[in-house]
Amino acid sequence: MRITFFILMMYLCAAAQEGNLCVGHYWTPDQANLKMKEFASQWNDLESWEERALIIKEGIKSGMEWEKIPQVTGNFNPIIHSQRQMEGYVVENIAIESFPGFYITGNLYKPTSSGGKFAAILSPHGHLPDKRLREDVQTRAAVFARMGAVVFAYDMLGFGESKQVEHTIPIALALQTYNSKRVLDYLLSRDDVDANRVGMTGGSGGATQTFMLAALDNRIKVVAPVVQISAHFFGGCVCESGMPVHKGENHQTNNVEIAALAAPRPLLLVSNGADWTRNTPIIEYPYLQKVYALYNAEHKVENVHLPSEKHDYGYSKRTAVYNFFGNHLQLNLGAIPYENGYREDFVTLLDKEDLKVFNNEYPIPEDALKGNLTIMKSLGFD
């Protein structure tokens, strides 16, 4: 543990000395407001924006050292068990292999009907040790499944069942993004998934995972990051800002512009009044509207702002995403009971232990890599 922490500090210090890390509240809101104006002055039409967008995208890849991670295709070696039939949806426990010896753990929520192709939704989560197993993640995944989507809710590195590494691994941002890519690969490999209807949503750190993958992979068709995108806050965790993706030798950006790389795909920002997204309606959202206008797609970027709420993915935030995904992923909103708002009381909340993939009957495979150093070395980051 001490060795791993020392390596992490050395890694972060080296990047910080180069002036490339933008961590946490890197700017004040006042500074960020001016920076957004500065960014906007660097483009004035679609061609100049796309030139800037390419610089930002390449900066993300360079900062993550994306080329080091093996681009595995297929070979998911899925472990799926404990199927349960619920009211309008099915739940399964699942693990897939991200790369040889590393497993992504989670749950699949599916419609009860069979035949045809369904939409797919990636559901990453934020910084709580057992977040994937908690009520809010279970609820939104179950609702999406009843609406007609195959949903993969999966663990953040070092949390839940993802114990092969610690969350403090220096390459957390790159590894989490790659894991999300592999979840996407897996969903698109399924015969019951429509590749033209793929969404992704998460709250807080899960929102970072959402807009990062959407920036790099156009196969994500609809994007809904919740309570995270900010002009002045860059994410305070190694999994969000521990690699130099926001600043390079020839560019500076922030999470607003990274989110803008989704254009012209449908994008919903959900924000609130008690965290770093409190200025979204007046700083972040107008910038995104200008980018989307270049594609004549102003109607595809939305902001639901909840000024009296706090930092969570609670009921009002979930229902906003239900409507957004229902529209853009062509889901069946009529499948969800409605009475002065969507009713979620049909969802059966399962015990956390029942949702776990690995147990005495289904142990983690013997080839599983263990430890930050081992996994970093296997990926060429030693």
C-alpha positions in Angstrom: 0.0 0.0 0.0 2.8 2.5 0.9 4.7 1.6 -2.2 1.7 2.1 -4.4 0.9 5.4 -2.7 4.5 6.6 -3.2 4.4 5.7 -6.9 1.1 7.5 -7.3 2.6 10.7 -5.6 5.7 10.5 -7.8 3.5 10.1 -10.9 1.3 13.1 -10.0 4.2 15.2 -8.9 6.0 14.6 -12.2 3.0 15.7 -14.2 2.3 18.7 -11.9 5.9 19.8 -12.3 5.4 19.8 -16.0 2.4 22.0 -15.4 0.0 19.6 -17.2 -2.3 18.5 -14.4 -5.5 20.4 -13.8 -6.9 19.0 -10.6 -10.1 19.8 -8.6 -11.0 23.5 -8.4 -8.3 24.5 -10.8 -9.9 27.8 -11.6 -12.4 30.0 -9.8 -15.8 30.4 -11.4 -14.8 33.9 -12.4 -11.6 32.7 -14.0 -13.5 29.9 -15.8 -16.0 32.4 -17.2 -13.2 34.3 -18.8 -11.5 31.1 -20.0 -14.7 30.0 -21.8 -14.7 33.3 -23.6 -11.1 32.7 -24.5 -11.8 29.2 -25.8 -14.8 30.6 -27.9 -12.5 33.1 -29.5 -10.4 30.3 -31.0 -13.2 29.1 -33.4 -15.9 30.9 -35.4 -17.3 28.2 -37.7 -17.7 24.5 -38.0 -14.3 24.0 -39.7 -12.4 25.9 -37.0 -14.3 24.2 -34.2 -13.5 20.8 -35.6 -9.8 21.7 -35.8 -10.0 22.6 -32.1 -12.0 19.5 -31.4 -9.3 17.3 -33.0 -6.6 19.0 -30.8 -8.7 18.3 -27.7 -9.3 14.7 -28.6 -5.7 14.0 -29.4 -4.8 15.7 -26.1 -7.0 13.3 -24.2 -5.4 10.3 -26.0 -1.9 11.6 -25.4 -2.6 12.5 -21.8 -4.0 9.0 -21.1 -1.2 7.3 -23.1 -4.0 5.6 -24.8 -1.8 3.9 -27.3 -0.2 1.8 -24.6 -3.4 0.0 -23.7 -3.9 -3.2 -25.8 -6.8 -2.8 -28.2 -8.4 -6.2 -27.5 -11.2 -7.3 -29.7 -13.7 -10.0 -28.7 -12.4 -12.4 -26.0 -14.9 -11.2 -23.4 -15.0 -14.6 -21.7 -18.3 -13.6 -20.0 -19.3 -15.1 -16.6 -23.1 -14.7 -16.3 -25.3 -16.3 -13.7 -28.1 -15.8 -11.2 -30.8 -14.7 -13.6 -33.9 -13.2 -11.8 -37.2 -12.4 -13.4 -38.6 -9.2 -12.0 -41.7 -7.0 -12.9 -40.9 -6.1 -16.5 -37.2 -6.7 -16.4 -34.5 -9.3 -15.8 -31.3 -9.0 -13.7 -28.1 -11.1 -14.1 -24.7 -11.0 -12.5 -21.9 -10.6 -15.0 -18.1 -10.2 -15.4 -16.3 -9.7 -18.6 -12.6 -9.7 -19.4 -11.3 -6.3 -20.2 -7.8 -7.5 -21.1 -6.1 -10.8 -20.2 -6.4 -11.3 -16.5 -8.5 -8.2 -15.7 -12.3 -8.5 -15.1 -15.1 -5.9 -15.2 -17.8 -6.8 -12.6 -21.4 -5.7 -12.7 -25.0 -6.5 -13.4 -27.0 -6.8 -16.6 -30.6 -5.5 -16.6 -32.7 -6.6 -19.6 -36.2 -6.4 -20.9 -38.4 -9.5 -20.2 -39.4 -9.7 -23.8 -37.2 -11.7 -26.3 -36.6 -11.3 -30.0 -35.6 -8.2 -31.9 -33.0 -5.7 -30.9 -33.0 -3.4 -27.9 -31.2 -0.2 -27.1 -28.2 -0.5 -24.8 -27.1 1.7 -21.9 -23.7 1.8 -20.1 -24.2 2.7 -16.4 -20.9 3.6 -14.6 -21.1 5.1 -11.1 -19.3 7.6 -8.8 -17.2 7.4 -5.7 -18.8 5.2 -3.2 -17.3 1.7 -2.3 -20.5 -0.2 -3.1 -22.3 2.3 -5.3 -23.2 -0.2 -8.1 -25.1 -2.2 -5.5 -27.1 0.7 -4.1 -30.7 1.7 -4.5 -30.2 4.5 -7.0 -28.1 2.5 -9.5 -30.4 -0.5 -9.2 -33.5 1.6 -9.7 -32.4 3.5 -12.8 -31.0 0.3 -14.4 -34.3 -1.5 -13.8 -36.4 1.3 -15.1 -34.3 1.6 -18.3 -34.6 -2.2 -18.8 -38.4 -2.1 -18.4 -38.4 0.8 -21.0 -36.6 -1.6 -23.4 -32.8 -1.3 -23.0 -30.1 -3.8 -22.1 -28.2 -2.0 -19.3 -24.7 -2.9 -18.0 -24.1 -1.4 -14.5 -20.4 -1.9 -13.7 -18.0 -1.2 -10.9 -15.6 1.7 -10.7 -11.9 0.7 -10.3 -11.2 -0.4 -6.7 -14.8 -0.3 -5.6 -17.5 -2.9 -5.4 -16.0 -6.1 -6.7 -13.2 -4.4 -8.7 -10.5 -5.4 -6.1 -7.7 -6.3 -8.5 -6.5 -2.8 -8.3 -6.8 0.1 -5.8 -8.7 3.2 -6.9 -5.4 5.2 -6.5 -3.7 3.4 -9.4 -2.0 6.2 -11.3 -3.5 5.2 -14.6 -7.1 5.1 -13.2 -8.4 7.5 -15.8 -7.0 5.6 -18.7 -8.0 2.2 -17.3 -11.5 3.2 -16.4 -12.0 4.7 -19.9 -10.7 1.5 -21.4 -13.0 -0.6 -19.2 -15.9 1.4 -20.4 -14.9 0.9 -24.0 -14.8 -2.9 -23.3 -18.3 -2.7 -21.8 -19.4 -0.9 -25.0 -17.6 -3.6 -27.1 -19.4 -6.3 -25.2 -22.9 -4.8 -25.5 -22.4 -4.2 -29.3 -21.3 -7.9 -29.6 -24.7 -9.1 -28.4 -27.3 -10.2 -30.9 -30.1 -8.4 -28.9 -28.5 -4.9 -29.1 -29.2 -2.2 -31.7 -25.8 -0.5 -32.4 -27.6 2.7 -33.5 -29.3 3.1 -30.0 -26.5 3.2 -27.4 -26.6 5.5 -24.5 -24.4 6.2 -21.5 -25.1 7.9 -18.2 -23.5 8.2 -14.8 -23.4 10.6 -11.9 -20.4 12.5 -10.5 -17.3 10.3 -11.3 -19.6 8.1 -13.4 -20.4 11.3 -15.4 -16.7 11.8 -16.0 -16.5 8.3 -17.4 -19.5 9.1 -19.5 -18.2 12.2 -21.2 -14.7 10.9 -21.5 -15.7 7.8 -23.5 -18.2 9.7 -25.5 -15.5 12.1 -26.5 -13.3 9.2 -27.8 -15.9 6.8 -29.2 -18.7 7.8 -31.6 -20.5 4.5 -31.0 -22.0 6.2 -27.9 -25.0 7.8 -29.5 -26.7 9.5 -26.6 -24.9 11.0 -23.6 -26.2 12.1 -20.2 -23.6 13.1 -17.6 -25.2 14.0 -14.3 -23.9 16.6 -11.7 -20.3 16.8 -12.9 -19.5 19.0 -16.0 -18.0 22.3 -14.9 -15.9 25.0 -16.4 -13.9 25.5 -13.3 -13.9 22.1 -11.6 -11.8 19.4 -13.3 -12.6 16.4 -11.0 -10.7 15.9 -7.8 -9.8 12.3 -8.1 -6.9 10.5 -9.8 -9.6 8.8 -12.0 -10.7 12.2 -13.3 -7.7 14.5 -13.4 -4.7 12.3 -12.5 -3.4 12.2 -16.1 -2.8 15.3 -18.2 -5.8 15.2 -20.5 -6.8 18.8 -20.0 -3.5 20.5 -20.8 -0.6 19.8 -23.1 2.3 21.6 -24.7 0.1 23.3 -27.2 -3.4 23.4 -25.7 -5.6 24.0 -22.6 -9.1 22.8 -22.3 -11.7 21.8 -19.7 -14.5 19.3 -19.2 -17.0 21.5 -21.0 -15.1 21.3 -24.2 -14.5 17.6 -23.7 -18.2 17.1 -23.4 -18.7 19.2 -26.5 -16.8 16.6 -28.5 -20.1 14.6 -28.4 -21.7 17.1 -30.8 -23.9 16.7 -32.7 -25.0 13.6 -30.8 -27.8 14.2 -28.2 -26.3 15.4 -24.9 -28.1 16.2 -21.6 -26.4 18.0 -18.7 -28.1 17.6 -15.4 -26.9 20.1 -12.8 -27.8 21.4 -9.4 -27.4 24.4 -7.1 -25.1 22.9 -4.4 -22.0 21.8 -6.2 -19.6 22.9 -9.0 -22.5 22.6 -11.6 -24.5 25.5 -10.1 -23.4 27.8 -13.0 -24.3 25.4 -15.7 -27.3 27.4 -17.2 -25.2 30.5 -17.6 -21.6 29.4 -18.3 -21.3 25.8 -19.4 -24.6 25.2 -21.3 -24.4 28.4 -23.5 -21.0 27.3 -24.7 -22.3 23.9 -25.6 -25.3 25.5 -27.4 -22.9 27.5 -29.6 -21.0 24.3 -30.5 -24.2 22.4 -31.3 -25.5 25.4 -33.4 -22.5 24.8 -35.8 -24.1 21.5 -36.6 -27.7 22.9 -36.7 -28.3 20.6 -33.7 -29.3 23.1 -31.0 -32.3 20.9 -30.2 -30.0 18.0 -29.3 -28.3 19.5 -26.3 -30.3 20.1 -23.2 -29.8 21.2 -19.6 -32.0 20.3 -16.7 -31.0 22.5 -13.7 -32.3 21.8 -10.2 -31.1 24.8 -8.2 -32.6 23.6 -4.9 -31.0 20.1 -5.1 -27.6 18.7 -4.1 -24.9 16.4 -5.6 -26.6 13.1 -6.3 -28.4 11.0 -9.0 -31.7 11.2 -7.2 -35.3 10.8 -8.4 -35.7 14.1 -10.2 -32.4 13.6 -12.0 -33.2 10.1 -13.0 -36.6 11.1 -14.4 -35.0 13.8 -16.5 -32.7 11.1 -18.0 -35.7 8.7 -18.5 -37.4 11.3 -20.7 -34.2 12.2 -22.6 -33.2 8.6 -23.3 -36.8 7.7 -24.0 -36.9 10.2 -26.8 -33.4 9.8 -28.3 -33.1 6.0 -27.8 -36.7 5.3 -28.8 -37.5 3.6 -25.5 -41.0 2.9 -24.3 -41.8 5.6 -21.7 -45.4 4.2 -21.5 -44.0 1.0 -19.9 -43.3 3.0 -16.7 -46.2 3.6 -14.3 -46.9 7.3 -14.1 -48.9 9.3 -11.5 -47.9 12.9 -11.1 -44.4 11.7 -12.1 -42.8 8.4 -12.9 -43.3 5.6 -10.4 -40.3 3.4 -9.5 -42.1 1.3 -6.9 -42.2 -1.7 -9.2 -38.4 -2.1 -8.8 -37.3 -4.9 -6.5 -34.2 -3.8 -4.6 -31.9 -6.8 -4.3 -29.5 -7.5 -1.4 -26.0 -6.4 -2.2 -24.6 -9.9 -1.8 -27.1 -11.2 -4.3 -25.8 -8.8 -6.9 -22.2 -9.9 -6.6 -20.6 -11.9 -9.4 -17.8 -13.6 -7.5 -18.6 -15.9 -4.6 -17.8 -19.4 -3.4 -19.8 -20.9 -6.3 -18.3 -18.5 -8.9 -14.8 -17.6 -7.8 -12.7 -15.0 -9.6 -10.7 -16.8 -12.4 -7.3 -18.1 -11.4 -5.6 -16.0 -14.1 -6.8 -12.7 -12.4 -4.0 -10.2 -12.1 -3.6 -8.6 -8.7 -2.1 -5.3 -7.6 -1.5 -1.9 -9.1 2.1 -2.6 -10.1 1.3 -5.9 -11.7 -1.5 -4.4 -13.8 0.5 -1.3 -14.8 3.4 -3.5 -15.9 1.1 -5.7 -17.9 -0.1 -2.6 -19.8 3.3 -1.2 -20.4 3.1 1.6 -17.8 6.0 0.4 -15.7 
